[in-house]
Amino acid sequence: MNQYYIGVDVGSVSTNIVLMDSKDNKKLSEALYIRTNGQPLESLKDGFKILKDKGYSSEDILGVGVTGSARVLIGNIIGADSIKNEITAHAVAAIDVCPNVKTVIEIGGQDSKMIILREGVVVDFAMNTICAAGTGSFLDQQAFRLNIPIEEFGEFALRADEPVRIAGRCTVFAETDMVHKQQEGATKEQIVAGLCEALARNYLNNVAKGKSIQEPILFQGGVAFNKGIKNAFEKELGVQLVIPEHFNVMGALGSGILAKEAIHETNKPTIFKGFDIMQKNHRLKRVDCRDCSNACELTEVTVAGEIVAKWGDRCGKWQK
């Protein structure tokens, strides 16, 4: 009987789920990418249904790890053995893939990260969660404006004879600059290549500012699929980037590895509540916390009438 660890990464754009072989971290039986669409519970419900429909059983699961922006909510609902932040999850996955990794560039749909590692330990990191100009959603928007399938965005960039310079420090400026360059006669290929270089510059000037970027450099996150972005980073840095096999689900992979470590450390069985837990009635409501002067407005979630999580506080009380 095959047994697995589940890794879940619930973000604002996508929900990623991996089913990791219990004996081999690099062997993934499943790697699901599901659009979150602002409904993390529904996206996870869909993911668990896919796994169950494929014949996987809750009894085959040895442990579950969760990361991502909705990790506390999801972790409490499904019974996660490990609930860790994205930096930890991505770092663990990167080290597992490349033990001597020194830099991780991670660009997702709504945020981007840089993780600096030395001898397998995170020594510095930075995140950009404010400006969309350095993320996948920015590329999605520009691909739509240019009427180019996002899957072909990178190929367009590589076909450009000479990229045009796009002001990429802000989405609004970039879009204005794109229109201006089109009016001047620039081709789509030149503009796409310019956008890729603008994103790379924006990332390096903001997220990576002041960081000691050393090789090996792993490029992960959904944007790593874009060959134009990889080429732009390599041009700016003057080095080669390594794209891991499971680049788009590295957060989920790291969560699966962390779950495996947690189970081995405690030597206790998983607290996973099974695939069917997501089919139960979930209810979210807003509640006021009057425990201190912050007077936070919380989101409370109940499953089958039982309160399983609260979040939205500024002091961290309910996240614990």
N, C-alpha and C positions, 0 to 999 in steps of 0.2 A: 504493500500500500504506500503510495506516494504521500508525503506530508510537506506542508508549506508554511512560510511566514508571509503575512500580508503587509505591504507598505502602502499607506494612503497619503497623498499630498493634495489637500483641498485648498485651492487658490481662488482668487476672484474671477479668473478667466477659465481655468480648467481644473478638473478633478482627475488626478492620475492614480491608478491603482496597479500595483504589481503583485504577482504571485511568485514568490521566490522559493526555489528548491531548498529544502531544509539542510541539505548537505553541500550545496554549491551556491554561493551568493551570486555568481555570475550567470547562473542558469535561471532564466525567467520563463515560467510556463505561460504567463499572461502579462501583458503590459497594456493597460487600457487608458485611453485619453478621451475624457468626456467633457464637453462644454458645461461649465457651471451655470452660466446664465443667471447669476444672482440667486440661485437656489441650491446651496450645497447639499441639503438633505435629499433633494430630488435627484441630483446628479449621482450621489453615492448610492441611493436606492436603485438607480438604473444600473450602476456598476455591479452591485451585489447580485442583481437579478441576472445579469449577463453571465457572471461566474457560476451561479447556481444552475442556469439553463445549460451550461457547458458540461455539467456533471460533477462539479466540485462540491464537496460536502463540508459543512461546518466542522465536522469531526476530524477532518484532515488538516485543520489549521492549528499550528503549534503556538502562534503568537501574532500580535497585530501592533504595528507602529503607525502613528499619525503625525503629520506635520502640516504646515500651511496656515493661512490666516484664520481658518475655521477649525484649527486643531483641537482646541479645548471643547468646543461644542461637539464635534464629531467623536472625539476620543471618549467623552463621557457617555455618549449614546451607545456606541458599539462595544464598549469595554476594551479600550486599548491598553496594552501592556507598557507602551512607551508613548509619551506625548512630548515631542521636542520641537524647538524652533527650526526655521528653514536653514539658518546658517549651519547649525549642527548636522542636520540631515544631509545637506549638500556636501559638507566637508567629509563626513563619514563615507558617503558613496564615492567621492573623488579619491580618497585614500585607498579604498578597497580596489578601485580600478587601476590607480597609479600610485603605489605606496610612496614614491618620492616626489609627488606633486608639490609645487611651491606656490602656485597661483591658480585660483579658480575664477573665471569670468562666467557669471550666470545671468542670463537675460531671459525673463519670462514675459508674460502677457502684460502685466501691469507694474512690475517693478524689476529692478536689476540689482545685482550684488557683486561684490568682489571679496574674495576670501584669501587671506595670506596665510600660508602654512609653512612651518619649518619643522622638519623631522617628525611629521605626522601630528603636529599640534597647531591649532589655530592661534595665531599671534596677533592678527589684526583683521578687521573686516569693515565694510561700508555697504550701506544700502541706499537706493534711491527709490522712494515711494511717493514722491511729490510730483515730479515732472514726467509726463508721458513721452517726451521726445526721445528717450533712450530705451524704449520698450517695444515689445511685439505689437501692442495695440496701435502704436504710432505707425508701424510698417503696414498693418492691416488697413488703416485709414488712408494712407497714401496709395496703396495698391488699388483700393476702391476708386479713389479720385482719378487715377491714371487708367482705370479699366484693365488692370493686369491681375490675373490670378495670383494670389500670394505665393502659391507653390512655385510659380515661375519667376518670382521677383529676383532671386539670386542669379538665375541664368541671364536675365536682362542686364543685370549689373556687369556681369563678366563679358558681355558682348560690346560694351561701350568702348569706343576708341579713345575717348578722353572724358573723364567725368567732369561735370560742371560743379562749382562750389555752391553748396546749399547751406544757408544759415540754419544750423540744426540745434541751437541752444534752446529753442522753444517751438512747440508745435505750430503756433500761430505764425511765427516768423518763417518757419520752414514752408508752410503752405503758401504764404505770400511770395516767397522767393521762387517756389516751384512755378507758379503762374507767370511770374516775371521772366524766368528762364525759358518757359514754353513760348512766350510772346517774342523772345529773341531768337527763336528757331532751334533751340536745343531739342535733341531727340529724346524719346522715352528712355532709351538705354542710358544716355548720358545723365538724365535726371535721376534715374534709379540708382546708378552708380554713385552719384553725388549724395543721394539720401543715405546710402549705406556708409559712405565715408563720414557724413555728418553725424550719424548715430554713433559710430566708433569714436569720433572726436569728442562728442558730448559725454559719452561714458568715461573716457580717459581723463577729460578735464574736470569732471565732477565726482563720479563714484570713485575713480582710481587716483584722485588727486592726493599727492603726498605718499602714495603707497610704493613699496619696493617690489616691483613686478619682476619676477625671476622665472626662468624655465625649470621644469616643465609647466606649461600653462594649459589647463583644461578649459575648454569652452563648452558649457552646458546650458540647458534650458531650451525651450522651443525654438528660439531665434537661431540657435546653432545649426539648424537645418539650412539656413540661408547662406549659400556659398559666397554671396556678395559681401555679407557682413564679415564672414571669416577672412575673406581677402582684404577687406578694409582694415581690420585689426592687424593683420600680418604686415600690411603696408605701413601702418602707423608705428608699430612696435619693432619691426625689423626682425621678427622671429616667427617660427611656426607654431600654430595652435594645435592642440590635440583634442579631437572630438570623440568622446567615448561612445561605445556602441549604443547605450541606452540614454543618450544625451537629453532626451525630452522628458524622461521620468526619473531623473537622478534624485530628486527630493523624495519620491516614493521609495526608490531603491534604498536610500539611506535610512528611511523609516523602517523598512523591513529588516535591515541589518541591526538597527538599534533594538528592535523588538526581539530579535534572536539573542542579542547580548543580554537584554533584560531578563529573559526567561532563563538563560544559563546562569546568570548571577544569583537569582532568587531560588532557582531550582523548584519553582512552583508552576503549576499548570496555568495556562492562559486564562484570562478573565473575559475573553472574547464572547460576546452574547449571541453570535451566530448570524448568518446571512439574513435570516428572517426578521431580525430586529428592525430593519429599515422598512419592513412592510407594516409595522405597527403604527398606530395613530400618534403622530407627533404634533405638538401644539406649541407655538411661540407667542409670547405676549410681552408687553412692556410693563415693567414694574419699577417703582421708585424705591431707592435705598436711602434710609434716613439714619444710618449708623454713624455718619460724620457730617461735617459741614459741606463736603463735596456734593451731597444730595444727587448722586448719580442716577441716571435713568438706565436701567438694565434691561437686557433681553433675557427672558426666562424660558427654558424649554422643558416640556414634560413629555414623557413617553408612556403611553397607556396610563395616564393619570399620575405618574411619579416624576417629581422634579429631578432632572439629571444634570442640568447645567445653568449657570447664569454668567453673562459677560457684558462688557460695556463699561466697567468701572474704571476709574482713574487711579485707584490706590492699589489694585492688584488683589484685593481681598477675595473676590469671587473666582478669580482665575486659579487660585490655589485649591 
